[in-house]
Amino acid sequence: VDGTLYVVATPIGNLADLTFRAETTLKAVNLIAAEDTRTSRKLLMHYNIDTPLIAYHDNNEINQAKQLVKKLKNGDSIAIISDAGTPGISDPGYRIVNLARKENIEVITIPGPSAVTAALSISGIPTDHFYFEGFLPPKKGRKTRFELLESLPATVVIF
């Protein structure tokens, strides 16, 4: 029986914002794949979570996703976490989700804090239509990108 991949949202600035479901999941899985193990270790220590932790970041994501899917195929359950927020949203994560789905491995989201919705909720501007840009390109191309975003008939969220 294949394991399950859990995409777990983590606090975006206050450790107390970890959901009970996220804490329970992180304690129950066989392995946690973290964007930065140093950052994640602080969170795990705060909640007395002693699940094994490995690095899963931009520099090793392609190779690590393949290795983690092998573990999932062998029945391990794995949680993926980012430094803050939800994996795959302007952070590593989509590759392992894509690969797991191709292998018919169950993927479950454990929702939680979101910088996008937090910012929108206190912005005082219309939120019925919004566009999430994520991170802007480096200096080259930034002005062109701003011009394009300016033309959108919606509120724009940029990291």
DRENGU-724606 format. One record per residue: z, y, x of N, C-alpha, C in turn. Coordinates in steps of 0.05 Angstrom, whole numbers, padded with zeros to 5 digits, always signed. Layout:
ZYXZYXZYX/...
end
This chain:
+00000-00024+00017+00000+00000+00000+00000+00025+00018/-00018+00043+00012-00020+00068+00027+00005+00085+00022/+00011+00102+00041+00033+00121+00038+00023+00145+00022/+00039+00165+00021+00032+00190+00007+00034+00213+00026/+00016+00232+00023+00017+00257+00038+00028+00278+00020/+00050+00291+00030+00062+00313+00015+00056+00339+00029/+00045+00358+00014+00040+00385+00025+00063+00402+00015/+00081+00409+00033+00107+00421+00025+00108+00451+00034/+00113+00468+00014+00116+00496+00019+00143+00501+00031/+00144+00520+00050+00170+00527+00064+00176+00556+00059/+00201+00564+00064+00208+00592+00060+00191+00612+00076/+00187+00636+00065+00171+00656+00077+00187+00679+00089/+00212+00673+00095+00229+00694+00107+00258+00690+00103/+00266+00674+00083+00294+00669+00077+00297+00639+00074/+00313+00626+00092+00316+00597+00092+00326+00587+00065/+00341+00604+00050+00352+00596+00024+00330+00592+00003/+00305+00600+00009+00284+00597-00010+00271+00569-00011/+00280+00551+00006+00269+00524+00005+00277+00511-00022/+00258+00499-00036+00265+00487-00062+00280+00461-00058/+00295+00454-00079+00310+00428-00078+00291+00405-00075/+00268+00407-00089+00248+00385-00087+00237+00383-00059/+00232+00406-00046+00222+00405-00019+00242+00393+00000/+00268+00400-00003+00289+00389+00014+00290+00358+00010/+00290+00350-00015+00291+00321-00021+00267+00306-00009/+00244+00318-00011+00220+00305+00000+00221+00304+00030/+00229+00325+00043+00231+00325+00072+00251+00305+00083/+00271+00299+00067+00291+00279+00075+00281+00251+00070/+00263+00248+00051+00254+00221+00043+00230+00210+00058/+00213+00228+00069+00188+00218+00082+00195+00205+00109/+00175+00191+00119+00178+00178+00145+00174+00197+00169/+00158+00218+00164+00149+00236+00185+00143+00263+00174/+00149+00284+00189+00141+00311+00182+00122+00322+00203/+00099+00331+00195+00080+00343+00213+00082+00373+00209/+00089+00388+00231+00096+00416+00229+00078+00433+00246/+00071+00457+00236+00054+00475+00251+00067+00483+00278/+00092+00489+00278+00107+00495+00302+00134+00481+00300/+00138+00461+00317+00162+00445+00315+00187+00462+00321/+00185+00482+00337+00208+00499+00344+00217+00514+00319/+00198+00526+00305+00204+00541+00280+00215+00522+00259/+00201+00499+00255+00209+00480+00234+00236+00467+00240/+00242+00463+00265+00268+00450+00272+00291+00467+00261/+00288+00494+00262+00310+00512+00252+00314+00507+00222/+00292+00505+00208+00294+00499+00179+00307+00472+00174/+00297+00452+00188+00308+00425+00184+00337+00423+00191/+00345+00436+00213+00374+00436+00221+00391+00449+00199/+00381+00471+00188+00395+00486+00167+00402+00468+00144/+00384+00450+00137+00387+00432+00114+00395+00403+00122/+00403+00400+00147+00412+00373+00157+00391+00352+00151/+00366+00358+00157+00344+00340+00154+00337+00328+00181/+00340+00302+00184+00335+00289+00210+00310+00272+00212/+00291+00277+00194+00266+00263+00194+00251+00269+00220/+00238+00249+00232+00222+00254+00256+00201+00276+00252/+00197+00292+00272+00179+00315+00271+00158+00314+00292/+00133+00319+00285+00111+00321+00305+00096+00346+00300/+00082+00355+00321+00066+00380+00319+00039+00375+00305/+00031+00393+00288+00006+00392+00274-00003+00421+00272/-00021+00430+00290-00028+00458+00291-00058+00461+00297/-00067+00486+00298-00096+00491+00302-00108+00477+00326/-00093+00475+00347-00104+00463+00372-00105+00432+00372/-00091+00419+00354-00092+00390+00353-00098+00379+00325/-00105+00397+00307-00108+00389+00279-00129+00367+00274/-00152+00369+00286-00173+00350+00281-00165+00322+00290/-00155+00319+00314-00147+00293+00324-00121+00283+00310/-00102+00301+00306-00077+00293+00294-00081+00284+00265/-00100+00297+00251-00105+00289+00223-00114+00259+00222/-00131+00251+00240-00140+00223+00241-00117+00204+00247/-00099+00212+00265-00076+00195+00272-00057+00193+00248/-00053+00215+00235-00034+00215+00212-00045+00199+00189/-00072+00200+00184-00084+00184+00163-00080+00154+00169/-00082+00147+00194-00077+00118+00201-00049+00110+00193/-00029+00128+00198-00002+00122+00191+00001+00120+00160/-00013+00138+00146-00012+00138+00117-00024+00111+00107/-00046+00103+00119-00059+00077+00111-00041+00053+00116/-00022+00056+00135-00003+00035+00141+00022+00037+00124/+00022+00055+00105+00044+00057+00086+00065+00078+00091/+00062+00093+00113+00081+00115+00118+00076+00138+00098/+00098+00152+00091+00096+00176+00075+00100+00199+00095/+00083+00220+00093+00084+00242+00112+00085+00268+00096/+00101+00287+00106+00101+00314+00095+00088+00332+00116/+00072+00350+00107+00061+00370+00125+00073+00397+00117/+00082+00412+00137+00094+00438+00132+00082+00459+00152/+00082+00484+00143+00074+00505+00161+00098+00522+00168/+00094+00542+00185+00117+00558+00194+00129+00573+00170/+00112+00582+00151+00121+00596+00128+00100+00594+00106/+00108+00587+00082+00089+00585+00061+00078+00557+00058/+00053+00555+00048+00041+00530+00042+00020+00521+00062/+00021+00497+00073+00000+00488+00091-00027+00489+00077/-00047+00496+00093-00074+00498+00082-00081+00526+00072/-00061+00543+00068-00066+00570+00058-00062+00588+00083/-00084+00594+00096-00084+00610+00121-00066+00597+00143/-00063+00571+00141-00048+00555+00160-00062+00527+00162/-00056+00512+00183-00067+00485+00185-00059+00468+00160/-00077+00450+00153-00070+00433+00130-00094+00422+00115/-00115+00438+00112-00137+00429+00095-00151+00404+00107/-00152+00402+00133-00166+00379+00145-00153+00352+00139/-00127+00351+00141-00113+00326+00134-00115+00320+00105/-00113+00340+00088-00116+00336+00059-00144+00325+00053/-00164+00337+00065-00192+00328+00061-00195+00299+00070/-00185+00293+00093-00188+00266+00104-00172+00246+00087/-00148+00253+00078-00132+00235+00062-00146+00230+00035/-00158+00250+00023-00172+00247-00002-00196+00228+00001/-00211+00231+00023-00234+00214+00029-00225+00185+00031/-00200+00180+00040-00189+00153+00043-00174+00144+00018/-00176+00160-00003-00162+00153-00029-00132+00151-00026/-00121+00167-00008-00092+00169-00004-00082+00190-00023/-00060+00184-00036-00048+00204-00055-00038+00228-00040/-00045+00252-00050-00036+00277-00039-00020+00292-00061/+00004+00299-00055+00022+00312-00074+00031+00339-00062/+00029+00360-00078+00038+00386-00070+00067+00389-00079/+00083+00401-00061+00111+00409-00067+00111+00439-00065/+00105+00453-00088+00102+00482-00087+00128+00497-00081/+00125+00522-00073+00148+00538-00067+00140+00566-00061/+00154+00579-00043+00148+00607-00037+00119+00613-00029/+00109+00635-00039+00082+00643-00033+00081+00673-00027/+00071+00679-00003+00069+00708+00005+00050+00722-00013/+00029+00709-00022+00009+00722-00039+00021+00730-00065/+00034+00711-00079+00045+00718-00105+00069+00737-00103/+00084+00733-00081+00107+00751-00077+00098+00780-00074/+00077+00784-00058+00066+00811-00054+00054+00822-00079/+00039+00806-00093+00027+00815-00118+00048+00823-00139/+00069+00807-00141+00090+00812-00162+00104+00838-00159/+00106+00849-00135+00120+00874-00131+00102+00897-00123/+00075+00893-00125+00056+00913-00117+00053+00936-00137/+00058+00931-00162+00054+00951-00182+00025+00957-00188/+00007+00939-00179-00021+00942-00185-00030+00918-00201/-00053+00921-00215-00062+00899-00233-00065+00872-00217/-00056+00851-00230-00058+00825-00217-00073+00804-00234/-00085+00813-00256-00099+00794-00273-00124+00783-00259/-00135+00798-00240-00158+00789-00224-00151+00797-00195/-00150+00777-00177-00145+00784-00149-00161+00765-00132/-00166+00775-00107-00181+00760-00087-00163+00758-00063/-00160+00734-00053-00144+00729-00029-00163+00727-00005/-00161+00746+00013-00178+00746+00037-00166+00729+00060/-00140+00728+00062-00127+00715+00085-00127+00734+00108/-00132+00724+00132-00132+00740+00156-00160+00753+00160/-00160+00777+00169-00185+00791+00175-00197+00781+00201/-00223+00784+00205-00234+00775+00231-00224+00794+00253/-00228+00785+00278-00221+00803+00300-00235+00830+00298/-00229+00848+00315-00240+00875+00313-00270+00876+00307/-00285+00859+00320-00314+00858+00314-00318+00846+00286/-00330+00861+00269-00335+00851+00242-00315+00860+00221/-00293+00872+00231-00271+00880+00213-00280+00902+00194/-00294+00922+00204-00303+00945+00188-00322+00935+00166/-00341+00918+00173-00360+00907+00154-00345+00891+00133/-00326+00876+00141-00310+00860+00121-00295+00878+00102/-00283+00900+00112-00269+00919+00095-00288+00931+00075/-00312+00938+00083-00332+00949+00065-00338+00930+00043/-00341+00905+00049-00347+00884+00029-00324+00882+00010/-00299+00880+00021-00276+00877+00004-00271+00901-00014/-00278+00924-00005-00276+00949-00020-00292+00948-00046/-00314+00934-00045-00332+00933-00068-00324+00913-00089/-00304+00897-00084-00295+00876-00103-00281+00889-00127/-00287+00880-00151-00274+00891-00175-00247+00877-00181/-00230+00875-00160-00205+00861-00163-00185+00871-00142/-00160+00865-00146-00140+00871-00126-00145+00851-00103/-00143+00862-00078-00148+00845-00055-00122+00842-00039/-00117+00817-00031-00093+00811-00015-00103+00802+00013/-00093+00816+00033-00100+00811+00061-00075+00805+00077/-00076+00785+00094-00054+00780+00112-00058+00795+00138/
end
